[in-house]
Amino acid sequence: MNQRRPSRRIFLGQSSAALFGLAGCSGPAAMDGTDFTGIDTGSPSTTDPTVDCTDPFAGGEFLGVVPFTGEWASDFGTPYGVGWDARLLYDLQRVEEHDGLTPNDLFYVRTEYPDQLDTTEQDWVIRVRGLVGEEIDLPLADLKKLQVDQGPVMMECSGNTDGGSFGLMSSATWSGVPLMDVLSQFVDVDAAATQVLVGGFDGHSTPSVNNHSTPGASWVFTLEQLERYGAFLAFGMNGVDLPLDHGFPVRLMVPRWWGCACIKWVNRIRLVDDSEPATSQMQEFASRTHQPGVPALARDFRRAAMQAAAMPVRVEKWRIDDRISYRVLGILWGGEDPTDKLMISFDGQESPVDICPPTKNVNQWSVWVHRFDPTSTGEVLVTHRVDDASVDQIRLDMGWYDRTFTVDEI
């Protein structure tokens, strides 16, 4: 290989409070809708500098970070496991410190660079087969000439849980070329083709423990989905070439879809019709992407898009005007449209979250701050919902992102 394995650094401390900044916005989703018209696809975020977003903690005294209870993860930024079972967790408490983006060496990992992959970037080709007028091999060098900035896009593993402090989630800026542009520019697509299978190399010498992960990295998309979500072949991440564990030299990125659909080490594309079976990876992740059972055909899979979701990622204890307040920093992501109807609840006492200033990038999470003034001590349960009955928010409804912390002083 002509690229060295990236270094890892371990987070050894917690930063002090920083000024509140907003990184992006996202919103509601339809579970299985197919109407892709009239929906913002998520251009780079823009904010109105004239909006007054007063910091409610200005002039206060920062007293420390309050840990979430019942979560075991601590070795953030430290890789563990091998092959398909390799993991690296990102400490979401650092979202604000990193201005909403994750440094490459801290970006979450779910499956490391295949130890059986032995090639160079110069030799890399993507084989295009199936329902095409002519089978072709696309040299990576030709595709990289077409790459453009794709802006910030966040990712989340569909198996992200509180057991790992939700550390299988990160955000970066990307560069690449839209997959539909590649198909239209280089491929003679047969009229019978309705779907596209994108596959990657994932050969590891060490088997997955208890067969937790299934070999065969590939996912099937409709042509409309690729166009609608702006799927692109990524070559760069945060201004440099993709790190090895993040798909070097090329991976698929599908904004607003679960990470399991964002295939790494892409080496094949196949045009198929509606008779295409679901891939082994689609079947493995069927329950984690909230499918109705495990459909046998790819066409019967609901799109693996993230629905509207939110959670607190950092709680700080402050003294303001001779009393204790808690600064709750959180993120909002997923869905199809931006939303300003996020609600937060502390042990059932609900109030709206002020997303300020508003942004329009649905491919990125938005960072928000909420002031909590408790009236009693003890453990507090924090929950969220989007106050809009038309919004699908299955994981919020399930309490997936609920978190607790302890108020020890008021």
BAVEX-809304 format. One record per residue (C-alpha): residue number from 1; residue in one letter; chain; x, y, z. Coordinates in Angstrom, 2 decimals. Layout:
N
NODE;pos;code;unit;c1;c2;c3
NODE;NUM;A;A;X;Y;Z;
...
END
This chain:
410
NODE;pos;code;unit;c1;c2;c3
NODE;1;M;A;0.00;0.00;0.00;
NODE;2;N;A;1.12;3.57;-0.54;
NODE;3;Q;A;-0.60;4.84;2.59;
NODE;4;R;A;0.38;4.15;6.18;
NODE;5;R;A;-2.20;3.10;8.75;
NODE;6;P;A;-3.42;6.25;10.51;
NODE;7;S;A;-2.29;6.96;14.03;
NODE;8;R;A;-4.79;6.82;16.92;
NODE;9;R;A;-4.84;9.15;19.87;
NODE;10;I;A;-6.61;8.59;23.14;
NODE;11;F;A;-8.72;11.26;24.77;
NODE;12;L;A;-7.34;11.60;28.30;
NODE;13;G;A;-9.37;14.48;29.63;
NODE;14;Q;A;-12.52;16.51;29.29;
NODE;15;S;A;-12.56;20.03;27.93;
NODE;16;S;A;-14.01;22.96;29.79;
NODE;17;A;A;-17.15;24.69;28.56;
NODE;18;A;A;-17.02;26.39;25.16;
NODE;19;L;A;-19.27;28.91;23.50;
NODE;20;F;A;-22.39;27.44;21.94;
NODE;21;G;A;-22.07;26.91;18.17;
NODE;22;L;A;-24.47;25.31;15.72;
NODE;23;A;A;-23.07;22.83;13.23;
NODE;24;G;A;-25.99;21.89;10.99;
NODE;25;C;A;-29.58;20.71;10.95;
NODE;26;S;A;-31.71;17.73;10.09;
NODE;27;G;A;-35.26;16.54;10.56;
NODE;28;P;A;-38.21;14.21;9.98;
NODE;29;A;A;-38.42;11.15;7.77;
NODE;30;A;A;-41.08;8.92;6.23;
NODE;31;M;A;-40.61;5.25;7.07;
NODE;32;D;A;-41.26;3.81;3.62;
NODE;33;G;A;-42.47;6.68;1.45;
NODE;34;T;A;-41.41;6.88;-2.17;
NODE;35;D;A;-42.34;10.45;-3.05;
NODE;36;F;A;-39.01;12.20;-3.48;
NODE;37;T;A;-40.35;15.48;-4.86;
NODE;38;G;A;-40.03;18.85;-3.25;
NODE;39;I;A;-37.59;17.81;-0.51;
NODE;40;D;A;-34.37;19.63;0.37;
NODE;41;T;A;-31.42;17.34;-0.35;
NODE;42;G;A;-29.16;19.19;2.04;
NODE;43;S;A;-26.68;21.68;0.64;
NODE;44;P;A;-23.89;23.01;2.88;
NODE;45;S;A;-25.41;24.71;5.90;
NODE;46;T;A;-26.09;28.42;6.01;
NODE;47;T;A;-26.95;30.53;9.03;
NODE;48;D;A;-28.32;34.03;9.46;
NODE;49;P;A;-25.67;36.14;11.25;
NODE;50;T;A;-28.35;38.65;12.29;
NODE;51;V;A;-30.13;36.10;14.50;
NODE;52;D;A;-29.53;36.80;18.19;
NODE;53;C;A;-28.67;33.57;19.99;
NODE;54;T;A;-28.00;34.70;23.54;
NODE;55;D;A;-25.83;32.34;25.56;
NODE;56;P;A;-27.85;31.59;28.74;
NODE;57;F;A;-24.64;30.61;30.55;
NODE;58;A;A;-22.65;33.77;29.80;
NODE;59;G;A;-21.13;35.09;33.01;
NODE;60;G;A;-21.74;31.86;34.89;
NODE;61;E;A;-19.21;29.63;36.64;
NODE;62;F;A;-18.48;26.22;35.08;
NODE;63;L;A;-18.37;23.56;37.81;
NODE;64;G;A;-17.70;20.40;35.81;
NODE;65;V;A;-19.09;17.72;33.52;
NODE;66;V;A;-21.81;15.41;34.83;
NODE;67;P;A;-21.51;11.81;33.57;
NODE;68;F;A;-24.39;9.86;32.11;
NODE;69;T;A;-25.37;6.88;34.25;
NODE;70;G;A;-25.51;3.22;33.23;
NODE;71;E;A;-23.10;3.50;30.28;
NODE;72;W;A;-19.85;1.55;30.24;
NODE;73;A;A;-17.84;3.09;27.39;
NODE;74;S;A;-14.69;4.93;28.45;
NODE;75;D;A;-11.85;4.09;26.05;
NODE;76;F;A;-12.99;6.45;23.34;
NODE;77;G;A;-10.57;6.78;20.44;
NODE;78;T;A;-8.91;3.44;21.28;
NODE;79;P;A;-9.41;0.66;18.70;
NODE;80;Y;A;-10.42;-2.80;19.88;
NODE;81;G;A;-11.38;-6.04;18.16;
NODE;82;V;A;-10.14;-7.46;14.87;
NODE;83;G;A;-11.45;-7.58;11.31;
NODE;84;W;A;-15.22;-7.51;11.06;
NODE;85;D;A;-15.37;-7.06;14.84;
NODE;86;A;A;-12.99;-4.07;14.99;
NODE;87;R;A;-14.48;-1.02;16.69;
NODE;88;L;A;-13.49;2.50;17.66;
NODE;89;L;A;-15.91;4.72;19.58;
NODE;90;Y;A;-16.14;8.50;19.27;
NODE;91;D;A;-16.73;10.51;22.43;
NODE;92;L;A;-19.77;12.59;21.53;
NODE;93;Q;A;-19.02;14.91;24.45;
NODE;94;R;A;-16.38;16.41;22.13;
NODE;95;V;A;-18.86;17.47;19.42;
NODE;96;E;A;-18.76;21.13;20.43;
NODE;97;E;A;-14.99;21.12;20.91;
NODE;98;H;A;-14.61;19.87;17.33;
NODE;99;D;A;-17.13;22.38;15.89;
NODE;100;G;A;-19.48;19.54;15.01;
NODE;101;L;A;-16.92;17.61;12.93;
NODE;102;T;A;-14.91;14.56;13.99;
NODE;103;P;A;-11.13;14.34;13.40;
NODE;104;N;A;-10.27;11.37;11.19;
NODE;105;D;A;-8.34;9.53;13.90;
NODE;106;L;A;-11.34;9.76;16.24;
NODE;107;F;A;-14.08;8.99;13.67;
NODE;108;Y;A;-15.92;5.82;14.67;
NODE;109;V;A;-14.87;2.51;13.11;
NODE;110;R;A;-17.07;-0.50;12.55;
NODE;111;T;A;-14.91;-3.06;10.66;
NODE;112;E;A;-11.24;-2.29;10.02;
NODE;113;Y;A;-9.19;-2.36;6.81;
NODE;114;P;A;-9.25;-5.93;5.40;
NODE;115;D;A;-5.94;-7.71;6.04;
NODE;116;Q;A;-6.51;-9.71;2.85;
NODE;117;L;A;-6.66;-6.61;0.68;
NODE;118;D;A;-3.34;-6.24;-1.15;
NODE;119;T;A;-3.41;-3.64;-3.90;
NODE;120;T;A;-2.42;-0.07;-4.62;
NODE;121;E;A;-4.53;2.96;-5.36;
NODE;122;Q;A;-3.03;3.09;-8.86;
NODE;123;D;A;-4.24;-0.47;-9.60;
NODE;124;W;A;-7.75;0.02;-8.22;
NODE;125;V;A;-10.68;-0.40;-10.59;
NODE;126;I;A;-14.43;-0.63;-10.08;
NODE;127;R;A;-15.97;-3.40;-12.16;
NODE;128;V;A;-19.31;-2.47;-13.71;
NODE;129;R;A;-21.42;-5.47;-14.68;
NODE;130;G;A;-25.04;-6.61;-15.02;
NODE;131;L;A;-27.69;-4.88;-17.11;
NODE;132;V;A;-25.32;-2.69;-19.11;
NODE;133;G;A;-24.60;-2.36;-22.80;
NODE;134;E;A;-20.93;-3.10;-22.20;
NODE;135;E;A;-19.10;-4.37;-19.14;
NODE;136;I;A;-16.34;-1.96;-18.11;
NODE;137;D;A;-13.65;-1.49;-15.49;
NODE;138;L;A;-13.48;2.07;-14.18;
NODE;139;P;A;-9.96;3.12;-13.12;
NODE;140;L;A;-9.96;4.97;-9.82;
NODE;141;A;A;-7.61;7.60;-11.25;
NODE;142;D;A;-10.21;8.62;-13.85;
NODE;143;L;A;-12.95;8.93;-11.23;
NODE;144;K;A;-10.83;10.97;-8.82;
NODE;145;K;A;-10.39;13.65;-11.47;
NODE;146;L;A;-14.13;14.36;-11.14;
NODE;147;Q;A;-14.30;14.67;-7.35;
NODE;148;V;A;-15.80;17.78;-5.77;
NODE;149;D;A;-16.54;18.91;-2.23;
NODE;150;Q;A;-19.60;17.13;-0.84;
NODE;151;G;A;-19.80;19.14;2.40;
NODE;152;P;A;-20.41;17.77;5.91;
NODE;153;V;A;-22.18;14.43;6.25;
NODE;154;M;A;-22.74;12.61;9.53;
NODE;155;M;A;-22.84;8.83;9.89;
NODE;156;E;A;-24.25;6.43;12.44;
NODE;157;C;A;-23.97;2.66;12.76;
NODE;158;S;A;-27.43;1.14;12.97;
NODE;159;G;A;-26.21;-0.88;15.97;
NODE;160;N;A;-25.32;2.27;17.93;
NODE;161;T;A;-26.52;1.90;21.55;
NODE;162;D;A;-26.13;3.34;25.02;
NODE;163;G;A;-23.92;0.38;25.95;
NODE;164;G;A;-21.16;2.08;23.97;
NODE;165;S;A;-22.31;5.57;24.95;
NODE;166;F;A;-23.61;5.93;21.37;
NODE;167;G;A;-20.01;6.21;20.17;
NODE;168;L;A;-20.68;4.63;16.76;
NODE;169;M;A;-21.58;8.03;15.35;
NODE;170;S;A;-19.41;10.77;13.80;
NODE;171;S;A;-19.37;13.56;11.23;
NODE;172;A;A;-16.85;14.73;8.63;
NODE;173;T;A;-16.55;16.70;5.42;
NODE;174;W;A;-16.17;14.60;2.29;
NODE;175;S;A;-15.06;14.88;-1.33;
NODE;176;G;A;-16.10;12.59;-4.14;
NODE;177;V;A;-18.22;12.17;-7.24;
NODE;178;P;A;-21.99;11.51;-7.31;
NODE;179;L;A;-22.65;7.90;-8.25;
NODE;180;M;A;-25.41;8.86;-10.67;
NODE;181;D;A;-22.90;11.09;-12.49;
NODE;182;V;A;-20.58;8.10;-12.82;
NODE;183;L;A;-23.37;5.96;-14.24;
NODE;184;S;A;-24.56;8.61;-16.68;
NODE;185;Q;A;-21.06;9.52;-17.84;
NODE;186;F;A;-19.40;6.11;-18.15;
NODE;187;V;A;-22.07;3.40;-18.21;
NODE;188;D;A;-24.56;2.36;-20.89;
NODE;189;V;A;-27.39;1.43;-18.52;
NODE;190;D;A;-29.92;-1.04;-19.90;
NODE;191;A;A;-33.53;0.13;-19.84;
NODE;192;A;A;-34.46;-2.94;-17.78;
NODE;193;A;A;-32.20;-1.86;-14.90;
NODE;194;T;A;-34.12;-0.51;-11.91;
NODE;195;Q;A;-31.60;-1.03;-9.11;
NODE;196;V;A;-27.88;-0.78;-8.46;
NODE;197;L;A;-25.83;-3.16;-6.33;
NODE;198;V;A;-22.71;-1.56;-4.84;
NODE;199;G;A;-20.19;-3.97;-3.37;
NODE;200;G;A;-16.84;-3.73;-1.62;
NODE;201;F;A;-13.95;-5.96;-0.62;
NODE;202;D;A;-14.24;-7.28;2.93;
NODE;203;G;A;-11.98;-10.31;3.19;
NODE;204;H;A;-10.58;-10.81;6.71;
NODE;205;S;A;-8.43;-13.71;7.87;
NODE;206;T;A;-9.98;-13.67;11.37;
NODE;207;P;A;-13.60;-14.88;11.52;
NODE;208;S;A;-16.19;-12.77;13.27;
NODE;209;V;A;-16.77;-13.90;16.85;
NODE;210;N;A;-19.96;-15.97;17.06;
NODE;211;N;A;-20.63;-15.01;13.41;
NODE;212;H;A;-21.75;-11.59;14.61;
NODE;213;S;A;-20.87;-10.05;11.24;
NODE;214;T;A;-21.66;-11.63;7.88;
NODE;215;P;A;-19.12;-11.51;5.02;
NODE;216;G;A;-20.25;-9.84;1.80;
NODE;217;A;A;-20.27;-6.04;1.93;
NODE;218;S;A;-22.92;-4.90;-0.55;
NODE;219;W;A;-26.24;-3.08;-0.70;
NODE;220;V;A;-28.88;-2.64;-3.39;
NODE;221;F;A;-30.41;0.78;-4.11;
NODE;222;T;A;-33.00;1.97;-6.57;
NODE;223;L;A;-31.81;4.51;-9.11;
NODE;224;E;A;-34.25;6.99;-7.59;
NODE;225;Q;A;-32.72;6.55;-4.13;
NODE;226;L;A;-29.20;7.20;-5.39;
NODE;227;E;A;-30.38;10.38;-7.07;
NODE;228;R;A;-32.63;11.51;-4.24;
NODE;229;Y;A;-30.08;11.19;-1.46;
NODE;230;G;A;-27.09;12.37;-3.45;
NODE;231;A;A;-25.10;9.14;-3.00;
NODE;232;F;A;-21.46;9.61;-3.94;
NODE;233;L;A;-18.20;7.70;-4.25;
NODE;234;A;A;-15.93;9.28;-1.65;
NODE;235;F;A;-12.17;9.62;-2.02;
NODE;236;G;A;-11.45;12.27;0.62;
NODE;237;M;A;-12.36;12.87;4.25;
NODE;238;N;A;-11.74;16.08;6.17;
NODE;239;G;A;-9.43;17.38;3.45;
NODE;240;V;A;-7.18;14.31;3.03;
NODE;241;D;A;-7.40;10.91;1.35;
NODE;242;L;A;-9.67;8.41;3.08;
NODE;243;P;A;-7.93;6.67;5.98;
NODE;244;L;A;-7.56;2.91;5.56;
NODE;245;D;A;-10.27;1.98;8.05;
NODE;246;H;A;-12.71;4.37;6.40;
NODE;247;G;A;-12.61;2.82;2.96;
NODE;248;F;A;-9.36;3.87;1.28;
NODE;249;P;A;-9.17;4.27;-1.62;
NODE;250;V;A;-12.91;4.61;-2.30;
NODE;251;R;A;-16.15;4.13;-0.40;
NODE;252;L;A;-19.83;4.80;-0.98;
NODE;253;M;A;-21.50;7.55;1.02;
NODE;254;V;A;-25.28;7.78;1.13;
NODE;255;P;A;-26.23;10.86;3.18;
NODE;256;R;A;-28.93;10.23;5.80;
NODE;257;W;A;-28.68;6.44;5.46;
NODE;258;W;A;-27.31;4.11;8.12;
NODE;259;G;A;-23.60;3.38;7.90;
NODE;260;C;A;-24.21;-0.26;6.93;
NODE;261;A;A;-25.32;0.96;3.49;
NODE;262;C;A;-22.21;3.13;3.03;
NODE;263;I;A;-20.03;0.40;1.55;
NODE;264;K;A;-16.26;0.64;2.06;
NODE;265;W;A;-13.49;-0.46;-0.35;
NODE;266;V;A;-15.89;-0.33;-3.31;
NODE;267;N;A;-14.72;-2.57;-6.15;
NODE;268;R;A;-17.90;-3.50;-8.02;
NODE;269;I;A;-21.16;-2.04;-9.28;
NODE;270;R;A;-23.86;-4.17;-10.82;
NODE;271;L;A;-27.02;-2.94;-12.55;
NODE;272;V;A;-29.95;-5.23;-11.73;
NODE;273;D;A;-33.73;-5.46;-12.00;
NODE;274;D;A;-36.48;-6.02;-9.44;
NODE;275;S;A;-35.75;-9.76;-9.20;
NODE;276;E;A;-32.43;-9.13;-7.40;
NODE;277;P;A;-32.20;-10.97;-4.05;
NODE;278;A;A;-31.39;-9.04;-0.92;
NODE;279;T;A;-27.67;-9.22;-0.14;
NODE;280;S;A;-26.27;-10.95;2.94;
NODE;281;Q;A;-25.45;-7.54;4.43;
NODE;282;M;A;-28.99;-6.29;3.89;
NODE;283;Q;A;-30.33;-9.39;5.61;
NODE;284;E;A;-27.88;-9.05;8.50;
NODE;285;F;A;-28.96;-5.47;9.14;
NODE;286;A;A;-32.67;-5.93;8.45;
NODE;287;S;A;-33.78;-5.64;12.08;
NODE;288;R;A;-31.31;-2.85;12.86;
NODE;289;T;A;-32.66;-0.77;9.98;
NODE;290;H;A;-36.25;-1.49;11.09;
NODE;291;Q;A;-37.32;-3.62;8.14;
NODE;292;P;A;-40.58;-5.57;8.14;
NODE;293;G;A;-38.98;-8.95;8.74;
NODE;294;V;A;-36.15;-10.05;6.43;
NODE;295;P;A;-37.36;-9.59;2.85;
NODE;296;A;A;-35.95;-12.03;0.31;
NODE;297;L;A;-35.84;-9.46;-2.49;
NODE;298;A;A;-33.96;-6.18;-2.43;
NODE;299;R;A;-36.95;-4.35;-3.88;
NODE;300;D;A;-38.96;-5.13;-0.73;
NODE;301;F;A;-36.48;-3.45;1.62;
NODE;302;R;A;-37.49;-0.08;2.97;
NODE;303;R;A;-34.77;2.46;2.41;
NODE;304;A;A;-32.26;2.27;5.26;
NODE;305;A;A;-32.54;5.98;6.00;
NODE;306;M;A;-32.17;7.42;9.48;
NODE;307;Q;A;-35.37;8.90;10.87;
NODE;308;A;A;-35.58;12.01;13.00;
NODE;309;A;A;-33.57;11.52;16.18;
NODE;310;A;A;-32.00;13.53;18.98;
NODE;311;M;A;-30.15;13.03;22.25;
NODE;312;P;A;-28.08;14.87;24.87;
NODE;313;V;A;-24.35;14.29;24.46;
NODE;314;R;A;-22.88;16.39;27.29;
NODE;315;V;A;-24.22;17.72;30.59;
NODE;316;E;A;-22.40;20.49;32.46;
NODE;317;K;A;-22.97;21.82;35.95;
NODE;318;W;A;-22.92;25.62;36.29;
NODE;319;R;A;-23.48;28.22;38.96;
NODE;320;I;A;-25.52;31.15;37.67;
NODE;321;D;A;-26.90;33.92;39.90;
NODE;322;D;A;-26.12;31.95;43.06;
NODE;323;R;A;-27.98;28.84;42.00;
NODE;324;I;A;-27.16;25.62;40.15;
NODE;325;S;A;-28.15;25.17;36.51;
NODE;326;Y;A;-27.29;22.43;34.04;
NODE;327;R;A;-26.12;23.08;30.51;
NODE;328;V;A;-27.37;20.23;28.31;
NODE;329;L;A;-25.62;20.00;24.95;
NODE;330;G;A;-27.26;17.77;22.36;
NODE;331;I;A;-27.56;16.85;18.71;
NODE;332;L;A;-30.47;16.51;16.30;
NODE;333;W;A;-30.16;14.49;13.11;
NODE;334;G;A;-31.82;12.19;10.58;
NODE;335;G;A;-34.93;12.54;8.47;
NODE;336;E;A;-35.82;14.33;5.28;
NODE;337;D;A;-36.54;17.95;6.22;
NODE;338;P;A;-35.18;20.39;8.80;
NODE;339;T;A;-37.33;20.72;11.89;
NODE;340;D;A;-37.62;23.29;14.67;
NODE;341;K;A;-40.10;21.25;16.71;
NODE;342;L;A;-37.71;19.30;18.92;
NODE;343;M;A;-38.96;18.79;22.47;
NODE;344;I;A;-36.90;17.80;25.51;
NODE;345;S;A;-38.24;16.21;28.67;
NODE;346;F;A;-36.68;15.90;32.12;
NODE;347;D;A;-38.57;13.20;34.04;
NODE;348;G;A;-41.68;14.00;32.03;
NODE;349;Q;A;-41.47;17.79;32.30;
NODE;350;E;A;-41.38;18.81;28.66;
NODE;351;S;A;-40.32;22.02;26.93;
NODE;352;P;A;-39.20;23.04;23.42;
NODE;353;V;A;-35.53;23.10;22.42;
NODE;354;D;A;-34.42;26.37;20.88;
NODE;355;I;A;-32.42;25.48;17.75;
NODE;356;C;A;-30.54;28.72;17.25;
NODE;357;P;A;-29.46;29.79;14.75;
NODE;358;P;A;-31.50;27.62;12.35;
NODE;359;T;A;-29.66;25.80;9.54;
NODE;360;K;A;-30.69;23.85;6.45;
NODE;361;N;A;-28.15;21.06;6.00;
NODE;362;V;A;-30.10;17.86;6.54;
NODE;363;N;A;-26.97;15.76;5.91;
NODE;364;Q;A;-25.34;17.01;9.12;
NODE;365;W;A;-26.42;16.93;12.74;
NODE;366;S;A;-27.35;20.17;14.45;
NODE;367;V;A;-25.88;21.03;17.83;
NODE;368;W;A;-28.14;22.65;20.42;
NODE;369;V;A;-27.92;23.84;24.03;
NODE;370;H;A;-30.71;23.76;26.62;
NODE;371;R;A;-30.73;25.18;30.16;
NODE;372;F;A;-32.14;22.91;32.85;
NODE;373;D;A;-32.96;24.32;36.30;
NODE;374;P;A;-33.85;21.36;38.54;
NODE;375;T;A;-36.11;21.69;41.57;
NODE;376;S;A;-34.88;18.54;43.32;
NODE;377;T;A;-31.87;16.27;43.47;
NODE;378;G;A;-31.66;12.72;42.17;
NODE;379;E;A;-31.44;10.82;38.88;
NODE;380;V;A;-33.04;12.53;35.87;
NODE;381;L;A;-34.26;10.83;32.70;
NODE;382;V;A;-33.83;12.89;29.51;
NODE;383;T;A;-36.05;12.07;26.54;
NODE;384;H;A;-36.89;13.71;23.20;
NODE;385;R;A;-39.57;13.80;20.57;
NODE;386;V;A;-40.40;15.88;17.51;
NODE;387;D;A;-43.69;17.67;18.09;
NODE;388;D;A;-45.18;16.80;14.71;
NODE;389;A;A;-47.49;13.82;14.22;
NODE;390;S;A;-46.45;13.53;10.56;
NODE;391;V;A;-42.82;12.88;11.47;
NODE;392;D;A;-41.56;9.30;11.66;
NODE;393;Q;A;-39.24;8.98;14.67;
NODE;394;I;A;-39.21;5.30;15.46;
NODE;395;R;A;-36.14;5.32;17.69;
NODE;396;L;A;-37.35;8.29;19.69;
NODE;397;D;A;-40.66;6.49;20.14;
NODE;398;M;A;-38.72;3.43;21.37;
NODE;399;G;A;-36.73;5.49;23.86;
NODE;400;W;A;-33.55;4.40;22.06;
NODE;401;Y;A;-31.64;7.62;22.80;
NODE;402;D;A;-32.93;8.22;26.33;
NODE;403;R;A;-30.13;9.04;28.78;
NODE;404;T;A;-29.94;9.70;32.52;
NODE;405;F;A;-27.72;11.77;34.79;
NODE;406;T;A;-27.73;12.68;38.46;
NODE;407;V;A;-28.50;16.08;39.95;
NODE;408;D;A;-26.53;16.28;43.21;
NODE;409;E;A;-27.12;19.96;44.02;
NODE;410;I;A;-29.70;22.65;43.28;
END
